[in-house]
Amino acid sequence: MKKIAEIDSLADEAELLAIIRESFFERMPFNRILGIELLSLHHDQPELRFDMRPELVGNYIRNILHGGVISSVLDVIGGLVAFLGVQQKLKGKPVAEVMERFSRIGTIDLRIDYLRPGTGEWFLARGFPLRTGNKVAVTRMELFNDQHALIAVGTAAYTVS
């Protein structure tokens, strides 16, 4: 039988994950414009998906995804990875404390390597934690198209203190 504290902790974690979903994908207007859909909130490899739409095209002749969209989506998944790393470090802390830390996360450095033209019907972004410290988190990100071709990769650093 679970102790009351364990049940409260599980309830807090579920509440926190619901807040993450709302914060990243419902309350951030730019993320809504991109049409990002959360597929997985797994701490070691969260995943996002979005569909190609005319508003996201950078090269209208070739119907290729705009590089800024690629960069933005990779930054979103990297920031999510950073936040999930902070959440893991603060496991058991009140949701309000974790969310206060969330409000201070920001991109310090972002490097994107564009490997192929951004063609496809839809795209999948994955992120991986490289290191989550007390002040800085470093992440690795990948973007694939619907044919599973790797479109772009990125590395980013985020302030998390």
N, C-alpha and C positions, 0 to 999 in steps of 0.2 A: 504494500500500500504506500502511495506517495505521501510525503509530508506536505503540510500546508504551504510551507515556503517554496517547495518545488513546484506545486501547482501554481502559486502566484508568479513564480519565475517563468513558467511556460506561458501563462496568460500575458505577462509583460512582453515576452518575445513575440507572441502572435500579434499583440497590439503594435509593437515596434515595426514588425514587418509590414503591417497594414499601413502604418504611417510612412514608411519608406516608399511603398508603392504609390501612395497618394502624393507625397512630396515630389518625387522624381517625375512622375508621369501624368499627374492630373493638375498639379498646382504650378508647374513651370510652363509658362506659355510657349516658349520656344520648343520645348520637347513635344508639346501637343502639336505644334505646327509640323514638326518632323514626322509625326505619326508613329512615334516609338511605342512598341508594345513589349511589356516585360514577359519573358518566357520563363526565366529561372532566377531565383534569388539565392542560389547556392553560394555559400561563402567563398569557395575556392574557384568558382567559375560561373558567375552570373551571365545571363544571355538576354539580349534584346533583339527585336526584329522590327523591320519597317518595310513598307511597300514602296516601290518606285512610283512616283507621281510626277506629272508635268511640272509642278512647282519646285521640284528638287533637281531638275535638269540644269547642268552647267553648259554642256555643249549640245545645243538643240539640233545640230545637223546629224550628230551620231547618237543622240538620245542617251547621253552619259551623265551619271550622277555628278553633281557639283562637288568639287574638292572640299569646299567649306562644310557641306553636309557630312561628308566622310569624316572630316576632322571633328566636327561637333559631336557626331554620334560616338566616335571613339573617346572623346573627352567625357561624355555622359557615362559610358560604361566604365571608364577608368575612375571617375569620381564615385560611382556606385561601389566599385571594388574597394576604394579607399574607405568609404563609409562603413562597408560591411566589416572591414578589418578593425576599425575603431569599435564597432558594435561588439565584435568578438572580444576585444580587450576589456570592454566595459560590461561584459556579461554579468548579470545579476544586479547591476546598478539601476536606479529608477529611470524610467523611460524619459522623463523630463531632462535628466542629466545627459543622457545619450543624445537627445535631440538638440540640446544646447551645443554640444560638440559638433553635431551635424551642421549647425548654422555657421560654424567657423571654417569648414572645409573649403579650400579654394585651390585652383590650379596654379602651380608654381612654374612648371615647365611642361611642354607638350611637344613631342617629336612624332611626326607622321611620315611614313614611307609609303608612297603610292606605287603599287606593284603592277596593277592592271587597270584598264578603263573600267569605270563603275557601271557596267551593264548588267541588267537582270530585272526580273519581275519583283523580287524582294531581296532583302539583305539581312544577314545575321551578324551581330556583334557579340564577341566574347571578351571577357576580361579575366586577368589572373593577377593575384597579389605577388609582387616580388619581395616586398618588405613593408611592414607596417610598424613604424616606430612611434615614439611618444609625440613627436613633432611633425614628422614627414612620412608619407606613404608613397611607395613607388609601385607602379602597375605596368602591366603589359596588356595590350589590346589587339584584337584581330577583327577584320571585317571580311565576310564571305558573301558571295552572291548565291542565287538560287541553284546554280550549277556546282556549288561547293568550291568555286575558285576563290583563292585568297586575293582580295582586292587591295587591301592596305593593312599595315601593322603600325602600331604606335607604342611608345613608352612615355609615361608621364609621372610627374612628381606632384603631390598634393600636400598642402599644409593641413594638419589634422589636430593641431593643439588649440 
